[in-house]
């Protein structure tokens, strides 16, 4: 199978090879696309999240709204930035 990558994806994979994390782009892609036993703990959480979405229990959220809420409760997180 041939897959066409975006320039951003290609740069990411090449970066993984350049840093020595992988010997080749092919190795990186293989590792990224192959589920590992270490990831098994996520399956029940993903299944629960998907069920929540399907049932309507999950609600969409807005990053800016979450940031306002968080910084209103914890202004120290702004650390001198504009409030």
FIKOLZA-1660 file (N, C-alpha, C; in steps of 0.1 Angstrom, whole numbers, plus 5000, padded with zeros to 4 digits):
% residues 83
   i   px   py   pz ch aa at
   1 5008 4988 5000  A  X  N
   1 5000 5000 5000  A  X CA
   1 5009 5012 5000  A  X  C
   2 5005 5022 4992  A  X  N
   2 5012 5035 4992  A  X CA
   2 5004 5045 4999  A  X  C
   3 5010 5053 5007  A  X  N
   3 5003 5064 5014  A  X CA
   3 5011 5077 5012  A  X  C
   4 5004 5087 5008  A  X  N
   4 5010 5100 5006  A  X CA
   4 5010 5108 5019  A  X  C
   5 5021 5113 5023  A  X  N
   5 5022 5120 5036  A  X CA
   5 5022 5135 5033  A  X  C
   6 5017 5143 5042  A  X  N
   6 5018 5158 5041  A  X CA
   6 5033 5161 5044  A  X  C
   7 5037 5173 5039  A  X  N
   7 5051 5177 5043  A  X CA
   7 5053 5178 5058  A  X  C
   8 5043 5181 5065  A  X  N
   8 5045 5182 5080  A  X CA
   8 5047 5167 5086  A  X  C
   9 5040 5158 5081  A  X  N
   9 5041 5144 5085  A  X CA
   9 5055 5139 5081  A  X  C
  10 5059 5142 5069  A  X  N
  10 5072 5137 5064  A  X CA
  10 5083 5143 5073  A  X  C
  11 5082 5156 5076  A  X  N
  11 5092 5162 5084  A  X CA
  11 5093 5156 5098  A  X  C
  12 5081 5153 5103  A  X  N
  12 5081 5147 5117  A  X CA
  12 5088 5133 5116  A  X  C
  13 5085 5125 5107  A  X  N
  13 5091 5112 5106  A  X CA
  13 5106 5113 5103  A  X  C
  14 5110 5122 5095  A  X  N
  14 5125 5124 5093  A  X CA
  14 5132 5129 5105  A  X  C
  15 5125 5137 5113  A  X  N
  15 5130 5142 5126  A  X CA
  15 5132 5131 5135  A  X  C
  16 5123 5121 5136  A  X  N
  16 5125 5110 5144  A  X CA
  16 5137 5102 5141  A  X  C
  17 5140 5101 5128  A  X  N
  17 5152 5093 5123  A  X CA
  17 5165 5102 5127  A  X  C
  18 5164 5115 5124  A  X  N
  18 5176 5123 5127  A  X CA
  18 5180 5124 5141  A  X  C
  19 5170 5123 5150  A  X  N
  19 5173 5123 5165  A  X CA
  19 5178 5110 5169  A  X  C
  20 5177 5099 5161  A  X  N
  20 5182 5086 5165  A  X CA
  20 5171 5078 5171  A  X  C
  21 5159 5083 5172  A  X  N
  21 5148 5075 5178  A  X CA
  21 5145 5062 5170  A  X  C
  22 5147 5063 5157  A  X  N
  22 5145 5052 5148  A  X CA
  22 5156 5052 5137  A  X  C
  23 5159 5040 5132  A  X  N
  23 5169 5038 5122  A  X CA
  23 5164 5043 5108  A  X  C
  24 5151 5042 5106  A  X  N
  24 5146 5046 5093  A  X CA
  24 5132 5051 5094  A  X  C
  25 5127 5058 5084  A  X  N
  25 5113 5062 5084  A  X CA
  25 5104 5050 5084  A  X  C
  26 5108 5040 5077  A  X  N
  26 5099 5028 5077  A  X CA
  26 5098 5022 5091  A  X  C
  27 5109 5022 5099  A  X  N
  27 5108 5017 5112  A  X CA
  27 5099 5025 5121  A  X  C
  28 5100 5038 5119  A  X  N
  28 5091 5048 5127  A  X CA
  28 5077 5045 5124  A  X  C
  29 5073 5044 5111  A  X  N
  29 5059 5042 5106  A  X CA
  29 5054 5029 5112  A  X  C
  30 5063 5019 5111  A  X  N
  30 5059 5005 5116  A  X CA
  30 5055 5006 5131  A  X  C
  31 5064 5012 5138  A  X  N
  31 5062 5013 5153  A  X CA
  31 5050 5022 5156  A  X  C
  32 5048 5032 5149  A  X  N
  32 5036 5041 5151  A  X CA
  32 5023 5034 5148  A  X  C
  33 5023 5027 5137  A  X  N
  33 5010 5020 5133  A  X CA
  33 5008 5007 5139  A  X  C
  34 5017 5001 5146  A  X  N
  34 5015 4988 5152  A  X CA
  34 5012 4989 5167  A  X  C
  35 4999 4985 5171  A  X  N
  35 4996 4986 5185  A  X CA
  35 5005 4978 5193  A  X  C
  36 5008 4982 5205  A  X  N
  36 5017 4974 5214  A  X CA
  36 5009 4969 5226  A  X  C
  37 5014 4959 5232  A  X  N
  37 5007 4954 5244  A  X CA
  37 5007 4965 5255  A  X  C
  38 5016 4974 5255  A  X  N
  38 5017 4985 5264  A  X CA
  38 5005 4995 5263  A  X  C
  39 4998 4995 5251  A  X  N
  39 4987 5003 5249  A  X CA
  39 4974 4997 5253  A  X  C
  40 4974 4984 5257  A  X  N
  40 4962 4977 5260  A  X CA
  40 4954 4984 5271  A  X  C
  41 4960 4991 5281  A  X  N
  41 4953 4997 5291  A  X CA
  41 4944 5008 5286  A  X  C
  42 4946 5013 5274  A  X  N
  42 4938 5024 5269  A  X CA
  42 4925 5019 5263  A  X  C
  43 4924 5007 5259  A  X  N
  43 4912 5002 5252  A  X CA
  43 4899 5004 5260  A  X  C
  44 4899 5000 5273  A  X  N
  44 4886 5003 5281  A  X CA
  44 4883 5018 5282  A  X  C
  45 4893 5026 5283  A  X  N
  45 4891 5041 5284  A  X CA
  45 4885 5046 5271  A  X  C
  46 4891 5042 5260  A  X  N
  46 4886 5046 5247  A  X CA
  46 4872 5041 5244  A  X  C
  47 4869 5028 5248  A  X  N
  47 4856 5023 5246  A  X CA
  47 4846 5031 5255  A  X  C
  48 4849 5034 5267  A  X  N
  48 4840 5042 5275  A  X CA
  48 4838 5056 5269  A  X  C
  49 4849 5062 5264  A  X  N
  49 4847 5076 5258  A  X CA
  49 4838 5075 5246  A  X  C
  50 4840 5065 5238  A  X  N
  50 4832 5063 5226  A  X CA
  50 4817 5061 5230  A  X  C
  51 4815 5053 5240  A  X  N
  51 4801 5051 5245  A  X CA
  51 4795 5064 5250  A  X  C
  52 4803 5072 5257  A  X  N
  52 4798 5085 5262  A  X CA
  52 4794 5094 5250  A  X  C
  53 4802 5094 5240  A  X  N
  53 4799 5103 5228  A  X CA
  53 4786 5098 5222  A  X  C
  54 4785 5085 5220  A  X  N
  54 4774 5079 5213  A  X CA
  54 4761 5082 5221  A  X  C
  55 4762 5081 5234  A  X  N
  55 4750 5083 5243  A  X CA
  55 4746 5098 5245  A  X  C
  56 4756 5107 5241  A  X  N
  56 4753 5121 5244  A  X CA
  56 4758 5126 5257  A  X  C
  57 4765 5117 5265  A  X  N
  57 4770 5122 5278  A  X CA
  57 4782 5131 5277  A  X  C
  58 4789 5129 5265  A  X  N
  58 4801 5138 5263  A  X CA
  58 4797 5151 5257  A  X  C
  59 4803 5162 5261  A  X  N
  59 4799 5175 5256  A  X CA
  59 4811 5181 5249  A  X  C
  60 4809 5189 5239  A  X  N
  60 4820 5195 5232  A  X CA
  60 4826 5206 5242  A  X  C
  61 4838 5209 5240  A  X  N
  61 4845 5219 5248  A  X CA
  61 4853 5229 5240  A  X  C
  62 4855 5241 5245  A  X  N
  62 4862 5251 5239  A  X CA
  62 4875 5254 5246  A  X  C
  63 4886 5254 5239  A  X  N
  63 4899 5255 5246  A  X CA
  63 4900 5269 5253  A  X  C
  64 4895 5279 5246  A  X  N
  64 4896 5293 5252  A  X CA
  64 4887 5294 5265  A  X  C
  65 4876 5287 5265  A  X  N
  65 4867 5287 5276  A  X CA
  65 4873 5280 5288  A  X  C
  66 4880 5268 5285  A  X  N
  66 4886 5261 5295  A  X CA
  66 4898 5269 5301  A  X  C
  67 4905 5276 5292  A  X  N
  67 4917 5284 5297  A  X CA
  67 4912 5295 5307  A  X  C
  68 4901 5302 5303  A  X  N
  68 4895 5312 5311  A  X CA
  68 4891 5306 5325  A  X  C
  69 4884 5295 5325  A  X  N
  69 4880 5289 5337  A  X CA
  69 4892 5285 5346  A  X  C
  70 4902 5279 5340  A  X  N
  70 4913 5274 5347  A  X CA
  70 4921 5286 5353  A  X  C
  71 4923 5296 5345  A  X  N
  71 4931 5308 5351  A  X CA
  71 4923 5316 5360  A  X  C
  72 4909 5316 5360  A  X  N
  72 4901 5323 5370  A  X CA
  72 4902 5316 5383  A  X  C
  73 4904 5302 5383  A  X  N
  73 4905 5295 5395  A  X CA
  73 4919 5295 5400  A  X  C
  74 4929 5296 5391  A  X  N
  74 4943 5295 5394  A  X CA
  74 4951 5306 5387  A  X  C
  75 4949 5318 5391  A  X  N
  75 4956 5330 5385  A  X CA
  75 4971 5328 5384  A  X  C
  76 4977 5321 5394  A  X  N
  76 4991 5319 5394  A  X CA
  76 4996 5312 5382  A  X  C
  77 4988 5306 5374  A  X  N
  77 4992 5299 5362  A  X CA
  77 4995 5309 5351  A  X  C
  78 4990 5321 5352  A  X  N
  78 4993 5331 5342  A  X CA
  78 5008 5336 5343  A  X  C
  79 5013 5335 5355  A  X  N
  79 5027 5338 5357  A  X CA
  79 5032 5351 5350  A  X  C
  80 5025 5362 5353  A  X  N
  80 5029 5375 5348  A  X CA
  80 5023 5378 5334  A  X  C
  81 5016 5369 5328  A  X  N
  81 5010 5371 5314  A  X CA
  81 4997 5379 5316  A  X  C
  82 4993 5385 5305  A  X  N
  82 4980 5393 5306  A  X CA
  82 4969 5384 5311  A  X  C
  83 4961 5390 5319  A  X  N
  83 4950 5383 5325  A  X CA
  83 4938 5387 5316  A  X  C
% end
